Amino acid sequence: MLQQVDSHCPIFGIAPRGHEAARDAEKAESQRERIRLWYVAATRAREFLLLPRLSVPLQRNAWANVVDHSLGVLPSFDVSHFPAEAGVQGSEDQNKQTRDVFAVEAAAIAEGQPHLTWLAPSRDESPTGSLLQREERALWIGRPNGEPEPADTARIVQGSRECGLILHKLMEEVLNGETSSEVAQLSLRAREHIRALGCQAVDDSAVGISPGELADCIVRTLALPEIVALRADLVAELPIYASSVLDAAETAMAGIVDAMMLNANGQPAVVIDWKSDVAPDARRLEHYQGQVRVYLEMTRAERGLIVLMSSGIVIGVTSGAALLSVPS
């Protein structure tokens, strides 16, 4: 059963019937409530009630005007019997801080604060890129619920950044025991990742991303003698941190190693960097070695490995000169 409720809210400046009466009734009730509050406050005093006699005009709705206390005809409070030193003494302190003084003090505070610069080993595959970059966080959220792009606009990407992302993710899942290293299971999982990236899976790797080729690439990489010898002790996607202090300014570095082998003491021993390039040139390979040397210096690992997953070539890397400088 529906019950009709009266509404007295103006719509677009037009007041409904009965609005004025409802508003007057609300104001009257509010005034009565204020009088009741004054009654409670005034009657709580058992022996003495002291109220201020204001010398300035008050607005009609001021609290002091709610109840007429006839303060004008009441005697003033006699303070003559109190000692002269009683009461609040004025402070003699003065604020002598000028704008210039403030600027000097603010600069001193800023100078005394720790200076921390965050750097991250570059994931840029370009040989002209810096090995270290100021860290900028970004979040890729994909499409809602992992839905792919519509079929008529789905992209076919040839051998590209997407392939590298999927290969890295598959290798992480295999090393963590989340995905089987069998070709069939890897192919199914690769197809899911391709779809999550909004790309279209194809059978021919020459024209797009082939789940079968990605699965075969993972299997071939895991079968490399250098990886077989380390696989049981490999930790995937391991966050690493390092810091250095120069001229009272601290530089902190944070990165993620594709895979790392820890020795019996739990210390970093081997750093592995997966690369999906098909045929990188000498300049690009030199850039990759510089990236791995940054990881070696950060972790103090004994050696590093660059694994070219497509060709099955493994390149060893040893620590070189210090590379952890802040980019300009």
N, C-alpha and C positions, 0 to 999 in steps of 0.2 A: 504494500500500500504506500503510495507516494504522499509525502507530507509537504505542503507548500511552505516555503520559507520566505519571509519578506526581506527584500534587499533594499538598502538605502544608499548604494554607492553610485555617484554620478558617472555617467558614461559619456565620454567626449564633451564634458562640460554641461551636460543636461542632467539635472537632478530629477529623480523619480518622485512620484507622489508620496508625501509623508516624510521626505528627506529632512526638511527644516525642523519638523517636530521631533524626529529621532535624534538629530544633532543637538537640539536644545536639551532634550532629556539626558543625553550623554554628558553634556557640559554640567548640568545640574548635579548629576550623580558624582562626577569628578570633584565638584566643589564640596559636596557633602563629605566625600572621602578625605579631602584635605582638612576639613574642619575636625573630623574625627581624629586624624593624626595629630593636629594641634592639641586637642583635648588630652590625648595620651601623653604627649610630650610635656605639657604644662602641669598636669596633675601628678607627674612622677616626683616632683620636688616636694620633699616632706617639710622642710623648714624655710628654705630660701630659694627664690627664683630670680635670677639676674638676666635681664634682657637688654639689648642695646637700643638706645634711642638715636635713631638715624637722623642726620641733619640734611640728607639729600632727598629729593622727591623720588617716590617709588612708583613703579608701574602698577596698574590696577590688578594684574594677575600675580604680583609678587607674593611670596609666602608670608611676609610680614603684614600684608594687607588682608589676609584671609580672615583673621579674627581681630576685632578691635580690643586691644588690651588697655586702651586709655593711658598709654605711657606718658603722655604730656602732662597729666595731672598727678602722676605718681612721684614720690620723692626720688631724688637722684641717689645713687650709691655713694656713701661717704667713705673716702679712702684716706682721710686725714690721720687716722689712728695707725696706719701702716708705716713702718720705717721708710725713710727716704730712699734707701738703697734697694728696696723691694721692687719687683717688676722686671721687665725685660730690658736689659741694657743694650744700647745700640752698638753694633760692631764697628770697630775702628779700622778694620782691614779694608783695603781698597784694591780693586782689580787694576793692576798697573801693566797688564799685558796689552801691548799695542799690536797692530797688524804685523809689523816687522818682527817683533818678539815671537809672535805666534808662528810666523813662517820659519824662523830659526829653530824653534822647539820642534815643530812638525818635521823638519828635515832631519833633525837629530834622531827622532823616533824612527823615521823611515830608514835611516842609515843603520840603526841598531837592530833592525829586523833581519832574520835569516833570509838570504836570497837563494831561491831554489828554482832551477831550470830543469824541466823534464824533457828528455830526449828519447827517441825511439829508433832502433836500427831500421833503416829504410827497407820497405818491401817493394820499392820501385825497381822494376827490372831494367830500366833504361841505364845503359852504361855511363850516361852523362849525369845521372842523378847523384845527390849527396848520400853518403853512407849513413849519416845520422840526420834526423829531422826533428824539429820541435814537435812534440806529440800533439796531435789533434784527434779527438775522439769522434767517431762517426758510427752510426748504427744503421745497418741495412735490415729492413723489416720484411722485405719480400711482399708478395701479394697476400690479401686476406685468405686465411685458411689454407695457404699453400696452393691456391688455385692458379693454373697457368693462364697465360694471355689467351684471348680468343684465337681460334684456329686460323682466322683470316689475317691476323696480325702477328702471329707467333714468329719469333726471329729464328733464323737458322744461322748459327754462329760457327765460323770455321776456326778451328784450332786455337784458341784464344785464352783470354783471361778466365773465362768460365770453365774451360777444360782444366786449367790449373787449380781453380778453387775446388772443383769436384774431386780431382786426384788427391789433393791434400786432405779433404774431408774423408774420403774413402780410406786413405792410409791411416788417419787418426782412428777411425772406427775399427779397423782391423787390428791395430796394435793394442787398442783398449778392449778387444774382445767383444765389441758391439756388433760387428758384422763378420760373417764367415769369409775366409780367404778363397773359397771355391768360386770359380768363374761364374757359374749360374747365379749364385747369391749376390756376387758383386755386380753383375750386370743388372739385376733387378734394382739393387740399391742405387746404382748410378742413374738409372732411369728416373727414380724418385727425385734425386738431386737435380737432374736436368729440368724436370717439371717444376720444382720449387724455384728455380732461377728464372722461370718464365720462358724457357727455351724449348725447342722442338728436337726430340731425339730422332736420329736417322741411322740407317744401317751403314752407309758409306762415310767413313771418317774424313774423306777428302772434301766433302761438301757440308759437313756439320759435325755435331757431337754424337758420337756413336757409343752407346752404353757398352757394347761388346768390346770395342777397342780400349775403353777406359778400364774395363775389368781385366783384359789381357795385360795392360800396362802395369797394373798393380801386382798381378801374379808374377810377371817377369822381374819386377823390381824386388819383390820379396825373395826371389830365387837367386839373386846376385850373391856370390860367395861372401862379399864384405858385409852384406845385410844379414845373411844366414848366420854368420858368426856372432852378430850382435843382437839379433832380434829378441832373444829371451830376456834381455836386460834393457830393452828400449822403452823409454817413456815418451809418449806423444804429446805434442803441443804443450811444452813445459814453460811456464812464465819464469822469466829471469829478471834480476834487478842488480844494479851496481850504482855506485856514486863516487864522486871525487870532489875535493874542495880546492879551489884556487882563488887566492885573494879574498878570502872570507865569503866567497860565493860558491854554493854547492850545486853541482850538476848531477842530477839523478837520471838514470837510464832504465827504461823498462822495455822488454821485448818478449817475444814468444818463439822458442826454438821448435822447429818442425818435429824433431825427435832427438833424444839424448840418451846416451848410455851412462849410467852411474857405476862407479867402481864399488869394491867391497865395503868401503868406508862411507858410501853414500855421496861421494864427491863426483862432480862432473868429470867424465873421462873422454867422451866422444860426442861431438855435435854434428848432427846430420841436417842438411838443407836439401829438401826435395825441389827439383826443377823440372818443369814440364816442357821446356824448349825442345824443339825437334833438332835444330842445328845451330846452336849459338856460336857467334864468331868469337875471335880471340879477345876483343875488347870487352864483350859482354861477360865472358868467362872471368876476365880479370876483375870486373866489377863484382861478380858473385863471390870471388875469393876474398875481396875486401869486406863484403858483408859477413862472411863466415869468420874472418879474423876479428871483427867487432864482437861477435858472440864468444869467441875464444877468450878474448881479453876480459869480457864481462864475467864469464864463468870460471876462468882459469882452467879450462879443459885442456887435455893433452893434445888433442888433434881434432880436425874437422873433416867432414866428407861432403862433397857436392855430388848429388846423385842425379844424373840426367835420366829421368825415368823413361823417356821415349826411346833413347838409343841404348840404354843400359850401361852408360859410361859412368865410372866413379872417379872423382878427382880428389886427391888428398890435399888438405890444407893444414899448415902449421902456423903458429903465432908469429906475427911480424912486428913491425914498429907500432908504437902507440897510435891509435886511430881515434880515440875518444875525445875529440875536440868539438867545441860548441860551434855549430854553423852560424854564420853571420846572417 
